[in-house]
């Protein structure tokens, strides 16, 4: 099942490490096939450079394992809720323990519009969710609320969560939000970052669809 999706998860699992977005076996990624209504997700606690397509777990929308012998990521509920409730706009979810995002999450702070590129996450800020224990249904709900109308949120005292219509886009958003989190922290050390107002961010969002080729 979902052989192409499994190969992508193995590839992007290695990128999580090589890009510095996570370390060890931290974080997890998933993709969703909306026609088959199945989610493929990385397994719990396996080194990304040792992981193969055989290790990927496939679940249905009720959370039942339909293929795979491994335990799915402990955060499978945090992924699945987006496929259950957000429809076609979300077909991939990336969770990382990236450093600067985790610093803001540890302080339970949102990331404001200190740089216009925050628009990549779909709004004028990246919100931080309420805290609860990892791997729980409650955390999935908190993260879903924090990511409402957005493609990124922080998980309090934990890390970063992003989503998108493709795995490539969800991963790109994770990398960019981590970069912006680092810029914001650095600017905060020098003084008070100047935050772009809603009027300017409205212009940015209007410009974004015409960016690129």
RAMO-V848485 format. One record per backbone hydrogen bond with DSSP energy under -0.5 kcal/mol. NH is the residue of the N-H (numbers start at 0). CO is the residue of the C=O. If there is no record, write none. Layout:
nh: (NH:NH)
co: (CO:CO)
This chain:
nh: (5:6:7:8:9:10:11:12:13:14:15:16:17:18:19:20:21:25:27:29:30:31:32:33:36:37:38:39:40:41:43:45:47:49:50:54:55:55:56:57:58:59:60:62:65:65:66:68:72:75:77:78:79:80:81:82:83:84:85:88:89:90:90:91:92:93:94:95:101:102:103:104:105:106:107:108:110:111:113:117:118:119:120:121:122:125:126:128:135:139:140:141:142:143:144:145:146:147:149:150:152:153:154:155:156:157:158:159:160:161:162:163:169:170:171:172:173:174:175:176:177:178:179:180:181:182:183:184:185:186:187:188:189:189:190:192:194:195:200:201:202:203:204:205:206:207:208:209:210)
co: (1:2:3:4:5:6:7:8:9:10:11:12:13:14:16:15:15:22:94:92:39:90:37:31:32:32:58:30:56:28:70:42:23:46:46:51:51:52:40:66:38:63:36:59:57:63:57:53:41:72:74:74:75:76:78:78:79:80:81:85:86:88:163:163:29:161:27:159:97:98:99:100:101:102:104:103:125:109:111:114:115:116:117:118:117:110:124:153:132:135:136:137:138:139:140:141:142:144:146:120:160:126:158:153:104:154:154:95:152:93:150:91:165:166:167:168:169:170:171:172:173:174:175:176:177:178:179:180:181:182:183:184:185:186:186:190:192:112:196:197:198:199:200:201:202:203:204:206:207)
